[in-house]
Amino acid sequence: MFCRVAGNLYLCLIKKRTMMKRYLFSILTLWAIGLIEVSAQKWRYDFIVPDDGNFMDAIHAANGRFDKDARYRIFIRAGHHISEGEGDTIRTKENGVEVRFPSPIATLTAGNTSIVGEDRLTTMVENRPHHEGISITSTLFLNGADNTYLQDLELYCNLQNNTNPKAGRAVALNERNCGRNVFRNVYLNSTQDTYWTNDGGTTYLDSCTIAGTVDFICGGGTIYFDKCGIRLVERSNWEKKDIITAPATADTLQYGYVFNECEVYGSDNQKIKFMLGRPWKFAPRCVWLNCLFRAMPQAEGWDNMHGMLPKLFAEYKSRYVGSDGSQKAIDLSKRKTVFQSQEKEDMPVDYKPELTSQEASAYALDKVFPNWNPRTVCRQVAPPEKVRLKGRKLLWDDVAEAGCYAVYVDGKLTDFTTESQYVVPKDVRKGVKLYVRCANEMGGLGDGSSEVTL
């Protein structure tokens, strides 16, 4: 009797477990095809600058946290934030004399970290190194910090606090051995070597701007620039030409720098003077696809450097803006195909500097990153459709994809909440407008909702 009861109970448990598996499978299938939505887990920012401390405090907190597998989100309020750097002693030589100075570099070593600004136009992190050098100046150094996410801020390396710089190696962002970093709407601002790219790693930039003078995008890795702005900084008192890139692509990589639908611009002084790039070391690769040039490069397009030879320097459907405002195809027939070797010999390249449509198709994002879609990482969350007031309570329908909400009162970020409501403080006067922004999983804030008036 006991055995029969126990057996029936066992069969009942097996049936329930099978039914539960089928139920979960059905839910996941419906979610995958978009027929139902699963709400994102709500969270609060782990560190807010300056509420919880300064920029360096935030970096130290991210590096020192216990669980580095979980996403750590740093939010930087609008403002001009000066970073003093790590402060440990750096030794270098200038004119044969050793100099020592505190490090101006902020180094992030912990992966799965987001650094998000409130707004790119109003959120700046600046450091002011007193000595130039590609390895001793970085405003932010990502050292093995995989899956770093940056959005809506400016990183500015202000060498020697010079408001009118012409050159000098000064790095705004440096990456080393990082996998799957994503930057959205970030402004990297300096002069020479502004962005020292991800040796041995992969990075995707969406709608970012990089500004500089000489080799201001340089280094290795597989770096995809998607709809980015390339800004040539004024150098009217120096006759030497600007050069945008200096790739140092490892010979094991199929891709190096890929510029897709980017826009190059600068003052009249840069027109016809600048170059697209020059080979730094290893097997340099750089392609420009469907890019618009508001400032025209020199006809040869590319330059020599240290006797190195490029693996591939090429373009596809480059366009410029004519005097009448219309876009026209750039004549690529004079692009450089012979480079000077270390032995000072002229060495012709074994490729054509203009890609065919079939060759260009090999640089689609899903081909460059076949097992990763970074566009989904930086996808923004739309604001709630209906924001309303009930007395002094601001209400809205929950947005399934939102990690949290930012509440704006009278145009200023007032508070964050994980609820779909917010009680307006009593000291806020009537007639003030309010709206809400949603944060994506990485912590980046999307557009604001429609405004309501208190």
Secondary structure, 3 states (H helix, E strand, C coil): CHHHHHHHHHHHHHHHHHHHHHHHHHHHHHHHCCCCCCCCCCCCCCEEECCCCCHHHHHHHHHHCCCCCCCEEEEECCEEEECCCCCCEEEEEECCEEEEEECCCEEECCCCEEEEECCCCCEEEEECCCCCCCCCCCCEEEECCCCCEEEEEEEEECHHHCCCCCCCECCCEEEECCCCEEEEEEEEECCECCEEEEECCEEEEECCEEEECEEEEEECCEEEEECCEEEECCCCCCCCCCEEEEECCCCCCCCCEEEECCEEEECHHHCCCCEEECCCCCCCEEEEECCEECCCCCCCCECCCCCCCCCEEEEECCEEECCCCCEEECCCCCCCCEEECCCCCEEECCCCCECCHHHHHCCCHHHHCCCCCHHHHCCCCCCCCCEEEECCEEEECCCCCCCCEEEEECCEEEEEECCCEEECCCCCCCCCEEEEEEECCCCCEEEECCCEEC
